[in-house]
Amino acid sequence: MTPDSRTIKDLLSYRIHQLANALSRGAALRYRRDFDVSLMEWRTIALLGDFAPMTLKQLARQSGLDKGLASRVVSGLVERDLVRRGAGLADARELALSLTPAGRKVFTGLMQAAKSRDDAFHEALTPEELAVLDKAITKLVQAALLQVKAEEEKE
């Protein structure tokens, strides 16, 4: 195959996107079935479980959600008594988000399920393949961030 004969299905970014979608679909099905949470809710609960208190801005940045969507996800979790809003530590005008006791319980179960899924993915690869994959992901993230920066500079 020559570089000019590639289709979208041959592009590395497309293949990684396909992998990410497959990983997400499996996770979404399990987390919805076992914990009644969406992937965006799972991401929010996991981040707050490990890094609370967080502001909405921090949460949005870390989860890859825009601030409006992150706000809607948090509001739904607050209504379900999984997340609480409190006064900010550095700025009282900014809310600090954390898990409630019920949210902490869901977090514990979600993390056990996530680690179980992660173990299964690790078992699909040899230790050498895992090391190569880790190094490749690190390099690809760096290259992608450089491309983002270059594109932002063009705006």
C-alpha positions in Angstrom: 0.0 0.0 0.0 1.3 3.4 -0.9 0.6 6.5 1.2 -1.7 7.8 -1.6 -3.8 4.6 -1.7 -4.8 4.8 2.0 -8.5 5.1 2.8 -9.9 6.4 6.1 -9.8 2.9 7.5 -6.0 2.9 7.1 -5.4 6.1 9.0 -3.9 5.7 12.4 -6.2 8.2 14.0 -9.3 6.4 12.6 -8.1 3.0 13.9 -7.4 4.5 17.3 -10.9 6.1 17.2 -12.4 2.7 16.4 -10.6 1.1 19.3 -11.7 3.9 21.6 -15.3 3.5 20.5 -15.2 -0.3 21.1 -13.7 0.2 24.6 -16.3 2.9 25.3 -19.3 0.8 24.1 -18.3 -2.1 26.4 -17.8 0.2 29.3 -21.0 2.0 28.7 -23.0 -1.2 28.6 -21.5 -2.5 31.9 -21.6 0.7 33.8 -25.2 1.4 32.8 -26.3 -2.1 33.7 -24.4 -2.5 37.0 -24.4 1.1 38.3 -27.0 3.1 36.2 -24.4 5.7 35.1 -23.5 6.9 31.6 -19.9 7.1 30.5 -19.8 10.9 31.1 -21.2 10.3 34.6 -18.7 7.5 35.2 -15.8 9.8 34.2 -17.1 12.5 36.5 -17.6 10.2 39.4 -14.1 8.6 38.9 -12.4 12.0 38.7 -14.1 13.3 41.8 -13.5 10.0 43.6 -9.8 10.4 43.0 -9.2 14.1 42.9 -12.0 16.0 44.8 -12.6 18.7 45.6 -12.6 20.0 42.0 -14.1 23.0 40.4 -16.4 22.6 37.4 -13.8 24.1 35.2 -11.2 21.6 36.4 -13.6 18.7 36.0 -14.5 19.8 32.5 -10.9 20.1 31.5 -9.9 16.7 33.0 -12.9 14.8 31.6 -12.7 16.3 28.1 -16.2 17.7 28.3 -17.2 21.2 27.5 -18.2 23.2 30.5 -21.9 23.3 29.7 -22.1 19.5 29.2 -20.0 19.0 32.4 -22.4 21.2 34.3 -25.4 19.2 33.1 -23.7 15.9 34.1 -22.9 17.3 37.5 -26.5 18.6 38.0 -27.9 15.2 37.2 -25.5 13.6 39.7 -26.4 16.2 42.3 -30.1 15.4 41.8 -29.3 11.7 42.4 -27.3 12.6 45.5 -24.1 11.2 44.2 -22.3 14.6 44.0 -22.4 17.6 46.3 -21.6 21.2 45.6 -19.7 23.1 48.3 -17.9 26.4 48.7 -14.6 26.7 46.9 -11.4 26.4 48.8 -9.5 29.3 47.0 -12.5 31.3 45.8 -15.9 31.1 47.6 -17.6 32.2 44.4 -16.5 29.0 42.7 -18.1 25.7 43.7 -16.1 22.7 44.9 -17.5 19.4 43.7 -17.1 16.2 45.7 -18.8 12.8 46.1 -21.5 12.2 48.7 -21.4 8.9 50.7 -23.7 7.4 48.1 -21.4 8.7 45.3 -18.4 7.2 47.1 -20.1 3.8 47.2 -20.8 4.0 43.5 -17.2 5.1 42.9 -15.9 2.1 44.7 -17.9 -0.3 42.6 -17.2 1.5 39.3 -13.4 1.4 40.0 -13.5 -2.3 40.8 -15.4 -2.9 37.4 -13.0 -0.6 35.6 -9.9 -2.3 37.0 -11.4 -5.7 36.1 -11.9 -4.5 32.5 -8.4 -3.1 32.4 -6.9 -6.4 33.6 -8.6 -8.2 30.8 -7.0 -5.7 28.3 -3.6 -6.2 29.9 -4.0 -10.0 29.6 -4.5 -9.7 25.8 -0.9 -8.4 25.5 2.5 -9.6 26.6 4.5 -7.5 29.0 6.8 -6.5 26.1 3.7 -5.4 24.0 2.4 -3.5 26.9 5.7 -1.6 27.3 5.7 -0.8 23.6 2.1 0.3 23.6 2.7 2.6 26.6 5.6 4.2 24.9 3.7 4.6 21.7 0.7 6.1 23.4 3.0 8.6 25.2 4.6 9.6 21.9 1.2 9.8 20.1 -0.3 12.1 22.8 2.8 14.4 22.5 2.5 14.5 18.7 -1.3 15.2 18.9 -0.8 18.0 21.4 1.8 19.6 19.1 -0.7 19.4 16.2 -3.3 21.0 18.4 -1.0 23.8 19.4 0.0 24.4 15.7 -3.7 24.6 14.7 -4.5 26.9 17.6 -1.7 29.2 16.5 -3.3 29.4 13.0 -6.5 30.7 14.4 
